[in-house]
Amino acid sequence: MTTTQNTFQCTRDGLTIRGAVYRRKHGVRQPIVILSHEFMANRRFVSRYAKMFAELGYAAFTYDFCGGCAVGSSDGRTEDMTVFTECRDLEAVMDYACSQEYTDEYRITLLGCSQGGLVSGLVAARRPDKIEMLILLYPALSIPDDARKGKMLMAQFDPNAIPETFRCGPMKLGREYATSVMDLDPFEILGSYKGNVLLLHGDRDDLVPLSYSHRALAMYRQAQKEAEPDWKGPRSARLVVIPGAGHIFRKNAHVSHAMGSIQSFLLETSEISNYDHTINSDHILYMF
């Protein structure tokens, strides 16, 4: 059965969010995965992961953040985008995905890359009972620290006198992009989610130090220890360090390593086998 790709749109605060959904099956309720792209990127950057999930029986939703893309299809100005507007974008896509007749609203996985990883982690903490699994690729948990230092990617500014707008490469950002995260400690919030977590990070990431993912792993494991004893099913938190990979997995070997690790984790936690018993370890698509 071939994977189909169809466009969709939903709204948030009067803005239209545009995206695509990848699926293989029809006529059955499929688990949901929502994939959130990096800062300045767009949904095409996560499409290869979406296709992998579709092959495994998921309805995989990709979308462009409002104002979060150098080139994107959703509404919104880059000057108005913040980590928290992107959280609202993701929640709107979640609500849309759950409303579809072909999805299982009780089985939701969030996958986020870089800034999309921070956003996915924050949304999982907001809705911990709705999210079955969280997958974070080189999550940009350093964003608040970077804002406090006055150096965010290519943008530099005085953190005590942030201009109304400033440039970050091809994008013009608004003052609130920095000020909104000045008082944010993600490690005080993310642990509200106590479900299964997979972190993937390159050991040559010179943008978001690997230490942030190590700290997140410790935080999630502690959160799981403190979870209610009646948690159903396997529970795990794991960090996969990909040798030689920098920020954003660009080489085929690094992408294959990430995909193989994701599928192994899904099998280990029964995310695949509990849903579709026709898929097992012999059906893994990408090995490393």
Salt bridges, closest charged atoms under 4 A:
ASP13 OD2 - ARG12 NH1 3.21
ASP13 OD2 - ARG88 NE 3.17
GLU55 OE1 - ARG24 NE 3.44
ASP64 OD2 - ARG43 NH1 3.32
ASP75 OD1 - ARG18 NH1 2.96
GLU79 OE2 - ARG77 NH1 3.87
ASP80 OD2 - ARG77 NE 2.97
ASP89 OD1 - ARG12 NE 2.73
GLU91 OE1 - ARG126 NH1 2.97
GLU91 OE2 - ARG127 NE 3.49
ASP95 OD1 - ARG127 NH1 3.00
GLU132 OE1 - ARG107 NE 2.94
ASP145 OD1 - ARG148 NH2 2.70
ASP205 OD2 - HIS201 NE2 3.03
ASP205 OD2 - HIS247 ND1 2.72
GLU268 OE1 - ARG238 NH2 2.27
GLU271 OE1 - ARG107 NH2 3.41
ASP276 OD2 - LYS25 NZ 2.13
